[in-house]
């Protein structure tokens, strides 16, 4: 029964691409976004949010994770990143 529910859920998600998500290590994601801001790829968190297709508040919340104590950051970084691919950017049209 549980196996059948898992298959049904997987098929439903396949039909709705918005339901498929990549779960990233939030610290690695924050470092990646911070690099993009420092390198000049985006001039502000608002522009970065637009390019990533997320809210400005989400960008701010993720970047704020970098202010955690260094011991906490180290533990979270040691977990690794299951999906090392960067977020897909919105195309400028």
mmCIF file as gemmi writes it, N, C-alpha and C atoms, coordinates in Angstrom:
data_model
loop_
_atom_site.group_PDB
_atom_site.id
_atom_site.type_symbol
_atom_site.label_atom_id
_atom_site.label_alt_id
_atom_site.label_comp_id
_atom_site.label_asym_id
_atom_site.label_entity_id
_atom_site.label_seq_id
_atom_site.pdbx_PDB_ins_code
_atom_site.Cartn_x
_atom_site.Cartn_y
_atom_site.Cartn_z
_atom_site.occupancy
_atom_site.B_iso_or_equiv
_atom_site.pdbx_formal_charge
_atom_site.auth_seq_id
_atom_site.auth_asym_id
_atom_site.pdbx_PDB_model_num
ATOM 1 N N . UNK Axp A 1 ? 0.817 -1.189 0 1 0 ? 1 A 1
ATOM 2 C CA . UNK Axp A 1 ? 0 0 0 1 0 ? 1 A 1
ATOM 3 C C . UNK Axp A 1 ? 0.868 1.263 0 1 0 ? 1 A 1
ATOM 4 N N . UNK Axp A 2 ? 1.884 1.32 0.865 1 0 ? 2 A 1
ATOM 5 C CA . UNK Axp A 2 ? 2.763 2.489 0.928 1 0 ? 2 A 1
ATOM 6 C C . UNK Axp A 2 ? 3.506 2.657 -0.388 1 0 ? 2 A 1
ATOM 7 N N . UNK Axp A 3 ? 3.948 1.539 -0.951 1 0 ? 3 A 1
ATOM 8 C CA . UNK Axp A 3 ? 4.669 1.581 -2.217 1 0 ? 3 A 1
ATOM 9 C C . UNK Axp A 3 ? 3.776 2.135 -3.328 1 0 ? 3 A 1
ATOM 10 N N . UNK Axp A 4 ? 2.504 1.725 -3.35 1 0 ? 4 A 1
ATOM 11 C CA . UNK Axp A 4 ? 1.568 2.213 -4.362 1 0 ? 4 A 1
ATOM 12 C C . UNK Axp A 4 ? 1.337 3.711 -4.212 1 0 ? 4 A 1
ATOM 13 N N . UNK Axp A 5 ? 1.268 4.201 -2.972 1 0 ? 5 A 1
ATOM 14 C CA . UNK Axp A 5 ? 1.091 5.635 -2.746 1 0 ? 5 A 1
ATOM 15 C C . UNK Axp A 5 ? 2.307 6.414 -3.221 1 0 ? 5 A 1
ATOM 16 N N . UNK Axp A 6 ? 3.484 5.87 -2.992 1 0 ? 6 A 1
ATOM 17 C CA . UNK Axp A 6 ? 4.711 6.533 -3.427 1 0 ? 6 A 1
ATOM 18 C C . UNK Axp A 6 ? 4.753 6.633 -4.949 1 0 ? 6 A 1
ATOM 19 N N . UNK Axp A 7 ? 4.344 5.577 -5.634 1 0 ? 7 A 1
ATOM 20 C CA . UNK Axp A 7 ? 4.33 5.586 -7.101 1 0 ? 7 A 1
ATOM 21 C C . UNK Axp A 7 ? 3.308 6.603 -7.6 1 0 ? 7 A 1
ATOM 22 N N . UNK Axp A 8 ? 2.132 6.625 -6.992 1 0 ? 8 A 1
ATOM 23 C CA . UNK Axp A 8 ? 1.099 7.58 -7.402 1 0 ? 8 A 1
ATOM 24 C C . UNK Axp A 8 ? 1.575 9.012 -7.189 1 0 ? 8 A 1
ATOM 25 N N . UNK Axp A 9 ? 2.232 9.283 -6.076 1 0 ? 9 A 1
ATOM 26 C CA . UNK Axp A 9 ? 2.744 10.622 -5.79 1 0 ? 9 A 1
ATOM 27 C C . UNK Axp A 9 ? 3.81 11.008 -6.809 1 0 ? 9 A 1
ATOM 28 N N . UNK Axp A 10 ? 4.68 10.069 -7.149 1 0 ? 10 A 1
ATOM 29 C CA . UNK Axp A 10 ? 5.747 10.338 -8.109 1 0 ? 10 A 1
ATOM 30 C C . UNK Axp A 10 ? 5.157 10.653 -9.485 1 0 ? 10 A 1
ATOM 31 N N . UNK Axp A 11 ? 4.127 9.902 -9.886 1 0 ? 11 A 1
ATOM 32 C CA . UNK Axp A 11 ? 3.491 10.155 -11.181 1 0 ? 11 A 1
ATOM 33 C C . UNK Axp A 11 ? 2.794 11.51 -11.185 1 0 ? 11 A 1
ATOM 34 N N . UNK Axp A 12 ? 2.148 11.876 -10.083 1 0 ? 12 A 1
ATOM 35 C CA . UNK Axp A 12 ? 1.464 13.164 -9.995 1 0 ? 12 A 1
ATOM 36 C C . UNK Axp A 12 ? 2.482 14.301 -10.083 1 0 ? 12 A 1
ATOM 37 N N . UNK Axp A 13 ? 3.608 14.153 -9.424 1 0 ? 13 A 1
ATOM 38 C CA . UNK Axp A 13 ? 4.646 15.175 -9.474 1 0 ? 13 A 1
ATOM 39 C C . UNK Axp A 13 ? 5.247 15.294 -10.865 1 0 ? 13 A 1
ATOM 40 N N . UNK Axp A 14 ? 5.338 14.185 -11.577 1 0 ? 14 A 1
ATOM 41 C CA . UNK Axp A 14 ? 5.892 14.221 -12.923 1 0 ? 14 A 1
ATOM 42 C C . UNK Axp A 14 ? 4.996 15.028 -13.856 1 0 ? 14 A 1
ATOM 43 N N . UNK Axp A 15 ? 3.698 15.029 -13.588 1 0 ? 15 A 1
ATOM 44 C CA . UNK Axp A 15 ? 2.774 15.784 -14.417 1 0 ? 15 A 1
ATOM 45 C C . UNK Axp A 15 ? 2.804 17.277 -14.097 1 0 ? 15 A 1
ATOM 46 N N . UNK Axp A 16 ? 3.239 17.623 -12.925 1 0 ? 16 A 1
ATOM 47 C CA . UNK Axp A 16 ? 3.283 19.022 -12.502 1 0 ? 16 A 1
ATOM 48 C C . UNK Axp A 16 ? 4.731 19.4 -12.207 1 0 ? 16 A 1
ATOM 49 N N . UNK Axp A 17 ? 5.429 20.011 -13.169 1 0 ? 17 A 1
ATOM 50 C CA . UNK Axp A 17 ? 6.855 20.3 -12.963 1 0 ? 17 A 1
ATOM 51 C C . UNK Axp A 17 ? 7.127 21.263 -11.813 1 0 ? 17 A 1
ATOM 52 N N . UNK Axp A 18 ? 6.154 22.085 -11.421 1 0 ? 18 A 1
ATOM 53 C CA . UNK Axp A 18 ? 6.376 22.997 -10.309 1 0 ? 18 A 1
ATOM 54 C C . UNK Axp A 18 ? 6.508 22.245 -8.99 1 0 ? 18 A 1
ATOM 55 N N . UNK Axp A 19 ? 5.987 21.027 -8.931 1 0 ? 19 A 1
ATOM 56 C CA . UNK Axp A 19 ? 6.052 20.249 -7.7 1 0 ? 19 A 1
ATOM 57 C C . UNK Axp A 19 ? 7.413 19.593 -7.517 1 0 ? 19 A 1
ATOM 58 N N . UNK Axp A 20 ? 8.172 19.488 -8.601 1 0 ? 20 A 1
ATOM 59 C CA . UNK Axp A 20 ? 9.513 18.906 -8.498 1 0 ? 20 A 1
ATOM 60 C C . UNK Axp A 20 ? 10.453 19.99 -7.992 1 0 ? 20 A 1
ATOM 61 N N . UNK Axp A 21 ? 11.149 19.737 -6.907 1 0 ? 21 A 1
ATOM 62 C CA . UNK Axp A 21 ? 12.035 20.725 -6.32 1 0 ? 21 A 1
ATOM 63 C C . UNK Axp A 21 ? 13.411 20.124 -6.101 1 0 ? 21 A 1
ATOM 64 N N . UNK Axp A 22 ? 14.377 20.993 -6.114 1 0 ? 22 A 1
ATOM 65 C CA . UNK Axp A 22 ? 15.722 20.583 -5.744 1 0 ? 22 A 1
ATOM 66 C C . UNK Axp A 22 ? 15.975 21.09 -4.335 1 0 ? 22 A 1
ATOM 67 N N . UNK Axp A 23 ? 16.385 20.206 -3.479 1 0 ? 23 A 1
ATOM 68 C CA . UNK Axp A 23 ? 16.7 20.608 -2.113 1 0 ? 23 A 1
ATOM 69 C C . UNK Axp A 23 ? 18.201 20.732 -1.992 1 0 ? 23 A 1
ATOM 70 N N . UNK Axp A 24 ? 18.657 21.95 -1.711 1 0 ? 24 A 1
ATOM 71 C CA . UNK Axp A 24 ? 20.073 22.257 -1.641 1 0 ? 24 A 1
ATOM 72 C C . UNK Axp A 24 ? 20.471 22.533 -0.214 1 0 ? 24 A 1
ATOM 73 N N . UNK Axp A 25 ? 21.738 22.392 0.066 1 0 ? 25 A 1
ATOM 74 C CA . UNK Axp A 25 ? 22.262 22.799 1.361 1 0 ? 25 A 1
ATOM 75 C C . UNK Axp A 25 ? 22.142 24.318 1.41 1 0 ? 25 A 1
ATOM 76 N N . UNK Axp A 26 ? 21.406 24.866 2.374 1 0 ? 26 A 1
ATOM 77 C CA . UNK Axp A 26 ? 21.159 26.308 2.376 1 0 ? 26 A 1
ATOM 78 C C . UNK Axp A 26 ? 22.419 27.155 2.555 1 0 ? 26 A 1
ATOM 79 N N . UNK Axp A 27 ? 23.423 26.632 3.224 1 0 ? 27 A 1
ATOM 80 C CA . UNK Axp A 27 ? 24.662 27.391 3.418 1 0 ? 27 A 1
ATOM 81 C C . UNK Axp A 27 ? 25.428 27.48 2.103 1 0 ? 27 A 1
ATOM 82 N N . UNK Axp A 28 ? 25.514 26.39 1.39 1 0 ? 28 A 1
ATOM 83 C CA . UNK Axp A 28 ? 26.194 26.395 0.095 1 0 ? 28 A 1
ATOM 84 C C . UNK Axp A 28 ? 25.444 27.291 -0.876 1 0 ? 28 A 1
ATOM 85 N N . UNK Axp A 29 ? 24.128 27.242 -0.823 1 0 ? 29 A 1
ATOM 86 C CA . UNK Axp A 29 ? 23.31 28.106 -1.661 1 0 ? 29 A 1
ATOM 87 C C . UNK Axp A 29 ? 23.561 29.582 -1.312 1 0 ? 29 A 1
ATOM 88 N N . UNK Axp A 30 ? 23.623 29.892 -0.035 1 0 ? 30 A 1
ATOM 89 C CA . UNK Axp A 30 ? 23.884 31.272 0.397 1 0 ? 30 A 1
ATOM 90 C C . UNK Axp A 30 ? 25.259 31.737 -0.072 1 0 ? 30 A 1
ATOM 91 N N . UNK Axp A 31 ? 26.255 30.864 0.015 1 0 ? 31 A 1
ATOM 92 C CA . UNK Axp A 31 ? 27.594 31.23 -0.453 1 0 ? 31 A 1
ATOM 93 C C . UNK Axp A 31 ? 27.595 31.481 -1.961 1 0 ? 31 A 1
ATOM 94 N N . UNK Axp A 32 ? 26.878 30.656 -2.69 1 0 ? 32 A 1
ATOM 95 C CA . UNK Axp A 32 ? 26.786 30.821 -4.146 1 0 ? 32 A 1
ATOM 96 C C . UNK Axp A 32 ? 26.114 32.161 -4.482 1 0 ? 32 A 1
ATOM 97 N N . UNK Axp A 33 ? 25.037 32.47 -3.796 1 0 ? 33 A 1
ATOM 98 C CA . UNK Axp A 33 ? 24.341 33.738 -4.051 1 0 ? 33 A 1
ATOM 99 C C . UNK Axp A 33 ? 25.202 34.927 -3.646 1 0 ? 33 A 1
ATOM 100 N N . UNK Axp A 34 ? 25.923 34.807 -2.549 1 0 ? 34 A 1
ATOM 101 C CA . UNK Axp A 34 ? 26.804 35.899 -2.111 1 0 ? 34 A 1
ATOM 102 C C . UNK Axp A 34 ? 27.909 36.137 -3.128 1 0 ? 34 A 1
ATOM 103 N N . UNK Axp A 35 ? 28.461 35.061 -3.686 1 0 ? 35 A 1
ATOM 104 C CA . UNK Axp A 35 ? 29.487 35.185 -4.733 1 0 ? 35 A 1
ATOM 105 C C . UNK Axp A 35 ? 28.941 35.939 -5.936 1 0 ? 35 A 1
ATOM 106 N N . UNK Axp A 36 ? 27.696 35.644 -6.301 1 0 ? 36 A 1
ATOM 107 C CA . UNK Axp A 36 ? 27.102 36.309 -7.453 1 0 ? 36 A 1
ATOM 108 C C . UNK Axp A 36 ? 26.936 37.805 -7.199 1 0 ? 36 A 1
ATOM 109 N N . UNK Axp A 37 ? 26.642 38.154 -5.965 1 0 ? 37 A 1
ATOM 110 C CA . UNK Axp A 37 ? 26.51 39.573 -5.632 1 0 ? 37 A 1
ATOM 111 C C . UNK Axp A 37 ? 27.881 40.255 -5.613 1 0 ? 37 A 1
ATOM 112 N N . UNK Axp A 38 ? 28.895 39.586 -5.084 1 0 ? 38 A 1
ATOM 113 C CA . UNK Axp A 38 ? 30.233 40.192 -5.002 1 0 ? 38 A 1
ATOM 114 C C . UNK Axp A 38 ? 30.9 40.254 -6.367 1 0 ? 38 A 1
ATOM 115 N N . UNK Axp A 39 ? 30.648 39.271 -7.214 1 0 ? 39 A 1
ATOM 116 C CA . UNK Axp A 39 ? 31.262 39.248 -8.545 1 0 ? 39 A 1
ATOM 117 C C . UNK Axp A 39 ? 30.611 40.234 -9.505 1 0 ? 39 A 1
ATOM 118 N N . UNK Axp A 40 ? 29.475 40.793 -9.11 1 0 ? 40 A 1
ATOM 119 C CA . UNK Axp A 40 ? 28.795 41.735 -9.986 1 0 ? 40 A 1
ATOM 120 C C . UNK Axp A 40 ? 27.831 41.09 -10.952 1 0 ? 40 A 1
ATOM 121 N N . UNK Axp A 41 ? 27.579 39.784 -10.815 1 0 ? 41 A 1
ATOM 122 C CA . UNK Axp A 41 ? 26.59 39.129 -11.675 1 0 ? 41 A 1
ATOM 123 C C . UNK Axp A 41 ? 25.21 39.752 -11.457 1 0 ? 41 A 1
ATOM 124 N N . UNK Axp A 42 ? 24.951 40.162 -10.24 1 0 ? 42 A 1
ATOM 125 C CA . UNK Axp A 42 ? 23.72 40.872 -9.893 1 0 ? 42 A 1
ATOM 126 C C . UNK Axp A 42 ? 24.122 42.072 -9.043 1 0 ? 42 A 1
ATOM 127 N N . UNK Axp A 43 ? 23.482 43.199 -9.308 1 0 ? 43 A 1
ATOM 128 C CA . UNK Axp A 43 ? 23.873 44.419 -8.602 1 0 ? 43 A 1
ATOM 129 C C . UNK Axp A 43 ? 23.226 44.544 -7.228 1 0 ? 43 A 1
ATOM 130 N N . UNK Axp A 44 ? 22.148 43.792 -7.003 1 0 ? 44 A 1
ATOM 131 C CA . UNK Axp A 44 ? 21.452 43.884 -5.714 1 0 ? 44 A 1
ATOM 132 C C . UNK Axp A 44 ? 20.727 42.571 -5.427 1 0 ? 44 A 1
ATOM 133 N N . UNK Axp A 45 ? 20.355 42.356 -4.171 1 0 ? 45 A 1
ATOM 134 C CA . UNK Axp A 45 ? 19.56 41.164 -3.855 1 0 ? 45 A 1
ATOM 135 C C . UNK Axp A 45 ? 18.24 41.134 -4.612 1 0 ? 45 A 1
ATOM 136 N N . UNK Axp A 46 ? 17.671 42.299 -4.895 1 0 ? 46 A 1
ATOM 137 C CA . UNK Axp A 46 ? 16.41 42.343 -5.65 1 0 ? 46 A 1
ATOM 138 C C . UNK Axp A 46 ? 16.612 41.831 -7.08 1 0 ? 46 A 1
ATOM 139 N N . UNK Axp A 47 ? 17.711 42.236 -7.708 1 0 ? 47 A 1
ATOM 140 C CA . UNK Axp A 47 ? 17.999 41.755 -9.07 1 0 ? 47 A 1
ATOM 141 C C . UNK Axp A 47 ? 18.295 40.258 -9.065 1 0 ? 47 A 1
ATOM 142 N N . UNK Axp A 48 ? 19.037 39.81 -8.059 1 0 ? 48 A 1
ATOM 143 C CA . UNK Axp A 48 ? 19.324 38.381 -7.938 1 0 ? 48 A 1
ATOM 144 C C . UNK Axp A 48 ? 18.031 37.591 -7.771 1 0 ? 48 A 1
ATOM 145 N N . UNK Axp A 49 ? 17.127 38.104 -6.953 1 0 ? 49 A 1
ATOM 146 C CA . UNK Axp A 49 ? 15.837 37.433 -6.746 1 0 ? 49 A 1
ATOM 147 C C . UNK Axp A 49 ? 15.078 37.332 -8.059 1 0 ? 49 A 1
ATOM 148 N N . UNK Axp A 50 ? 15.086 38.398 -8.841 1 0 ? 50 A 1
ATOM 149 C CA . UNK Axp A 50 ? 14.382 38.381 -10.121 1 0 ? 50 A 1
ATOM 150 C C . UNK Axp A 50 ? 14.989 37.338 -11.052 1 0 ? 50 A 1
ATOM 151 N N . UNK Axp A 51 ? 16.322 37.295 -11.12 1 0 ? 51 A 1
ATOM 152 C CA . UNK Axp A 51 ? 17.001 36.327 -11.993 1 0 ? 51 A 1
ATOM 153 C C . UNK Axp A 51 ? 16.713 34.887 -11.575 1 0 ? 51 A 1
ATOM 154 N N . UNK Axp A 52 ? 16.609 34.659 -10.266 1 0 ? 52 A 1
ATOM 155 C CA . UNK Axp A 52 ? 16.39 33.307 -9.762 1 0 ? 52 A 1
ATOM 156 C C . UNK Axp A 52 ? 14.918 32.919 -9.741 1 0 ? 52 A 1
ATOM 157 N N . UNK Axp A 53 ? 14.046 33.908 -9.866 1 0 ? 53 A 1
ATOM 158 C CA . UNK Axp A 53 ? 12.623 33.623 -9.825 1 0 ? 53 A 1
ATOM 159 C C . UNK Axp A 53 ? 12.109 33.343 -8.423 1 0 ? 53 A 1
ATOM 160 N N . UNK Axp A 54 ? 12.737 33.971 -7.426 1 0 ? 54 A 1
ATOM 161 C CA . UNK Axp A 54 ? 12.307 33.824 -6.033 1 0 ? 54 A 1
ATOM 162 C C . UNK Axp A 54 ? 12.047 35.221 -5.482 1 0 ? 54 A 1
ATOM 163 N N . UNK Axp A 55 ? 11.467 35.298 -4.293 1 0 ? 55 A 1
ATOM 164 C CA . UNK Axp A 55 ? 11.171 36.607 -3.708 1 0 ? 55 A 1
ATOM 165 C C . UNK Axp A 55 ? 12.432 37.243 -3.13 1 0 ? 55 A 1
ATOM 166 N N . UNK Axp A 56 ? 12.389 38.563 -2.995 1 0 ? 56 A 1
ATOM 167 C CA . UNK Axp A 56 ? 13.508 39.281 -2.38 1 0 ? 56 A 1
ATOM 168 C C . UNK Axp A 56 ? 13.678 38.846 -0.929 1 0 ? 56 A 1
ATOM 169 N N . UNK Axp A 57 ? 12.564 38.588 -0.265 1 0 ? 57 A 1
ATOM 170 C CA . UNK Axp A 57 ? 12.628 38.154 1.128 1 0 ? 57 A 1
ATOM 171 C C . UNK Axp A 57 ? 13.366 36.821 1.241 1 0 ? 57 A 1
ATOM 172 N N . UNK Axp A 58 ? 13.128 35.92 0.293 1 0 ? 58 A 1
ATOM 173 C CA . UNK Axp A 58 ? 13.803 34.619 0.334 1 0 ? 58 A 1
ATOM 174 C C . UNK Axp A 58 ? 15.312 34.792 0.168 1 0 ? 58 A 1
ATOM 175 N N . UNK Axp A 59 ? 15.716 35.65 -0.758 1 0 ? 59 A 1
ATOM 176 C CA . UNK Axp A 59 ? 17.145 35.905 -0.964 1 0 ? 59 A 1
ATOM 177 C C . UNK Axp A 59 ? 17.757 36.461 0.325 1 0 ? 59 A 1
ATOM 178 N N . UNK Axp A 60 ? 17.088 37.405 0.942 1 0 ? 60 A 1
ATOM 179 C CA . UNK Axp A 60 ? 17.584 38.003 2.184 1 0 ? 60 A 1
ATOM 180 C C . UNK Axp A 60 ? 17.703 36.959 3.29 1 0 ? 60 A 1
ATOM 181 N N . UNK Axp A 61 ? 16.694 36.11 3.416 1 0 ? 61 A 1
ATOM 182 C CA . UNK Axp A 61 ? 16.712 35.081 4.457 1 0 ? 61 A 1
ATOM 183 C C . UNK Axp A 61 ? 17.842 34.085 4.24 1 0 ? 61 A 1
ATOM 184 N N . UNK Axp A 62 ? 18.054 33.683 2.997 1 0 ? 62 A 1
ATOM 185 C CA . UNK Axp A 62 ? 19.131 32.732 2.705 1 0 ? 62 A 1
ATOM 186 C C . UNK Axp A 62 ? 20.486 33.376 2.968 1 0 ? 62 A 1
ATOM 187 N N . UNK Axp A 63 ? 20.686 34.617 2.531 1 0 ? 63 A 1
ATOM 188 C CA . UNK Axp A 63 ? 21.964 35.289 2.748 1 0 ? 63 A 1
ATOM 189 C C . UNK Axp A 63 ? 22.229 35.526 4.229 1 0 ? 63 A 1
ATOM 190 N N . UNK Axp A 64 ? 21.191 35.727 5.006 1 0 ? 64 A 1
ATOM 191 C CA . UNK Axp A 64 ? 21.345 35.96 6.443 1 0 ? 64 A 1
ATOM 192 C C . UNK Axp A 64 ? 21.9 34.713 7.15 1 0 ? 64 A 1
ATOM 193 N N . UNK Axp A 65 ? 21.748 33.545 6.549 1 0 ? 65 A 1
ATOM 194 C CA . UNK Axp A 65 ? 22.302 32.321 7.146 1 0 ? 65 A 1
ATOM 195 C C . UNK Axp A 65 ? 23.817 32.397 7.286 1 0 ? 65 A 1
ATOM 196 N N . UNK Axp A 66 ? 24.463 33.198 6.454 1 0 ? 66 A 1
ATOM 197 C CA . UNK Axp A 66 ? 25.916 33.321 6.513 1 0 ? 66 A 1
ATOM 198 C C . UNK Axp A 66 ? 26.382 34.03 7.778 1 0 ? 66 A 1
ATOM 199 N N . UNK Axp A 67 ? 25.459 34.619 8.53 1 0 ? 67 A 1
ATOM 200 C CA . UNK Axp A 67 ? 25.804 35.304 9.775 1 0 ? 67 A 1
ATOM 201 C C . UNK Axp A 67 ? 25.767 34.369 10.982 1 0 ? 67 A 1
ATOM 202 N N . UNK Axp A 68 ? 25.49 33.087 10.752 1 0 ? 68 A 1
ATOM 203 C CA . UNK Axp A 68 ? 25.517 32.119 11.85 1 0 ? 68 A 1
ATOM 204 C C . UNK Axp A 68 ? 26.938 31.973 12.384 1 0 ? 68 A 1
ATOM 205 N N . UNK Axp A 69 ? 27.067 31.452 13.586 1 0 ? 69 A 1
ATOM 206 C CA . UNK Axp A 69 ? 28.397 31.227 14.167 1 0 ? 69 A 1
ATOM 207 C C . UNK Axp A 69 ? 29.189 30.275 13.283 1 0 ? 69 A 1
ATOM 208 N N . UNK Axp A 70 ? 30.497 30.457 13.275 1 0 ? 70 A 1
ATOM 209 C CA . UNK Axp A 70 ? 31.359 29.661 12.394 1 0 ? 70 A 1
ATOM 210 C C . UNK Axp A 70 ? 31.26 28.162 12.683 1 0 ? 70 A 1
ATOM 211 N N . UNK Axp A 71 ? 31.053 27.792 13.954 1 0 ? 71 A 1
ATOM 212 C CA . UNK Axp A 71 ? 30.929 26.363 14.291 1 0 ? 71 A 1
ATOM 213 C C . UNK Axp A 71 ? 29.681 25.766 13.643 1 0 ? 71 A 1
ATOM 214 N N . UNK Axp A 72 ? 28.608 26.522 13.664 1 0 ? 72 A 1
ATOM 215 C CA . UNK Axp A 72 ? 27.354 26.05 13.071 1 0 ? 72 A 1
ATOM 216 C C . UNK Axp A 72 ? 27.502 25.945 11.555 1 0 ? 72 A 1
ATOM 217 N N . UNK Axp A 73 ? 28.13 26.958 10.956 1 0 ? 73 A 1
ATOM 218 C CA . UNK Axp A 73 ? 28.358 26.931 9.508 1 0 ? 73 A 1
ATOM 219 C C . UNK Axp A 73 ? 29.188 25.719 9.106 1 0 ? 73 A 1
ATOM 220 N N . UNK Axp A 74 ? 30.214 25.409 9.869 1 0 ? 74 A 1
ATOM 221 C CA . UNK Axp A 74 ? 31.069 24.259 9.551 1 0 ? 74 A 1
ATOM 222 C C . UNK Axp A 74 ? 30.284 22.96 9.585 1 0 ? 74 A 1
ATOM 223 N N . UNK Axp A 75 ? 29.453 22.784 10.602 1 0 ? 75 A 1
ATOM 224 C CA . UNK Axp A 75 ? 28.646 21.556 10.715 1 0 ? 75 A 1
ATOM 225 C C . UNK Axp A 75 ? 27.701 21.447 9.518 1 0 ? 75 A 1
ATOM 226 N N . UNK Axp A 76 ? 27.062 22.558 9.17 1 0 ? 76 A 1
ATOM 227 C CA . UNK Axp A 76 ? 26.125 22.524 8.051 1 0 ? 76 A 1
ATOM 228 C C . UNK Axp A 76 ? 26.835 22.315 6.717 1 0 ? 76 A 1
ATOM 229 N N . UNK Axp A 77 ? 28.035 22.877 6.571 1 0 ? 77 A 1
ATOM 230 C CA . UNK Axp A 77 ? 28.792 22.661 5.332 1 0 ? 77 A 1
ATOM 231 C C . UNK Axp A 77 ? 29.262 21.222 5.196 1 0 ? 77 A 1
ATOM 232 N N . UNK Axp A 78 ? 29.551 20.579 6.345 1 0 ? 78 A 1
ATOM 233 C CA . UNK Axp A 78 ? 30.008 19.189 6.309 1 0 ? 78 A 1
ATOM 234 C C . UNK Axp A 78 ? 28.932 18.235 5.81 1 0 ? 78 A 1
ATOM 235 N N . UNK Axp A 79 ? 27.682 18.667 5.855 1 0 ? 79 A 1
ATOM 236 C CA . UNK Axp A 79 ? 26.595 17.828 5.343 1 0 ? 79 A 1
ATOM 237 C C . UNK Axp A 79 ? 26.746 17.637 3.841 1 0 ? 79 A 1
ATOM 238 N N . UNK Axp A 80 ? 27.246 18.672 3.17 1 0 ? 80 A 1
ATOM 239 C CA . UNK Axp A 80 ? 27.421 18.589 1.722 1 0 ? 80 A 1
ATOM 240 C C . UNK Axp A 80 ? 26.206 19.12 0.992 1 0 ? 80 A 1
ATOM 241 N N . UNK Axp A 81 ? 26.241 19.031 -0.316 1 0 ? 81 A 1
ATOM 242 C CA . UNK Axp A 81 ? 25.165 19.526 -1.166 1 0 ? 81 A 1
ATOM 243 C C . UNK Axp A 81 ? 24.715 18.397 -2.09 1 0 ? 81 A 1
ATOM 244 N N . UNK Axp A 82 ? 23.496 17.876 -1.892 1 0 ? 82 A 1
ATOM 245 C CA . UNK Axp A 82 ? 23.056 16.76 -2.73 1 0 ? 82 A 1
ATOM 246 C C . UNK Axp A 82 ? 22.913 17.137 -4.197 1 0 ? 82 A 1
ATOM 247 N N . UNK Axp A 83 ? 22.591 18.382 -4.474 1 0 ? 83 A 1
ATOM 248 C CA . UNK Axp A 83 ? 22.472 18.854 -5.846 1 0 ? 83 A 1
ATOM 249 C C . UNK Axp A 83 ? 23.432 20.005 -6.027 1 0 ? 83 A 1
ATOM 250 N N . UNK Axp A 84 ? 24.55 19.74 -6.642 1 0 ? 84 A 1
ATOM 251 C CA . UNK Axp A 84 ? 25.585 20.77 -6.781 1 0 ? 84 A 1
ATOM 252 C C . UNK Axp A 84 ? 25.336 21.674 -7.982 1 0 ? 84 A 1
ATOM 253 N N . UNK Axp A 85 ? 24.192 21.544 -8.609 1 0 ? 85 A 1
ATOM 254 C CA . UNK Axp A 85 ? 23.896 22.383 -9.758 1 0 ? 85 A 1
ATOM 255 C C . UNK Axp A 85 ? 23.327 23.72 -9.302 1 0 ? 85 A 1
ATOM 256 N N . UNK Axp A 86 ? 23.707 24.813 -9.951 1 0 ? 86 A 1
ATOM 257 C CA . UNK Axp A 86 ? 23.154 26.116 -9.555 1 0 ? 86 A 1
ATOM 258 C C . UNK Axp A 86 ? 21.683 26.22 -9.922 1 0 ? 86 A 1
ATOM 259 N N . UNK Axp A 87 ? 20.982 27.13 -9.238 1 0 ? 87 A 1
ATOM 260 C CA . UNK Axp A 87 ? 19.584 27.398 -9.562 1 0 ? 87 A 1
ATOM 261 C C . UNK Axp A 87 ? 19.488 27.839 -11.009 1 0 ? 87 A 1
ATOM 262 N N . UNK Axp A 88 ? 18.42 27.479 -11.655 1 0 ? 88 A 1
ATOM 263 C CA . UNK Axp A 88 ? 18.211 27.881 -13.048 1 0 ? 88 A 1
ATOM 264 C C . UNK Axp A 88 ? 17.761 29.335 -13.078 1 0 ? 88 A 1
ATOM 265 N N . UNK Axp A 89 ? 18.412 30.116 -13.896 1 0 ? 89 A 1
ATOM 266 C CA . UNK Axp A 89 ? 18.091 31.54 -13.958 1 0 ? 89 A 1
ATOM 267 C C . UNK Axp A 89 ? 16.941 31.804 -14.904 1 0 ? 89 A 1
ATOM 268 N N . UNK Axp A 90 ? 16.209 32.869 -14.615 1 0 ? 90 A 1
ATOM 269 C CA . UNK Axp A 90 ? 15.165 33.332 -15.506 1 0 ? 90 A 1
ATOM 270 C C . UNK Axp A 90 ? 15.848 34.032 -16.681 1 0 ? 90 A 1
ATOM 271 N N . UNK Axp A 91 ? 15.367 33.781 -17.886 1 0 ? 91 A 1
ATOM 272 C CA . UNK Axp A 91 ? 15.969 34.422 -19.053 1 0 ? 91 A 1
ATOM 273 C C . UNK Axp A 91 ? 15.421 35.834 -19.2 1 0 ? 91 A 1
ATOM 274 N N . UNK Axp A 92 ? 16.282 36.731 -19.589 1 0 ? 92 A 1
ATOM 275 C CA . UNK Axp A 92 ? 15.838 38.113 -19.814 1 0 ? 92 A 1
ATOM 276 C C . UNK Axp A 92 ? 15.247 38.198 -21.212 1 0 ? 92 A 1
ATOM 277 N N . UNK Axp A 93 ? 14.004 38.571 -21.251 1 0 ? 93 A 1
ATOM 278 C CA . UNK Axp A 93 ? 13.335 38.68 -22.565 1 0 ? 93 A 1
ATOM 279 C C . UNK Axp A 93 ? 12.926 40.104 -22.826 1 0 ? 93 A 1
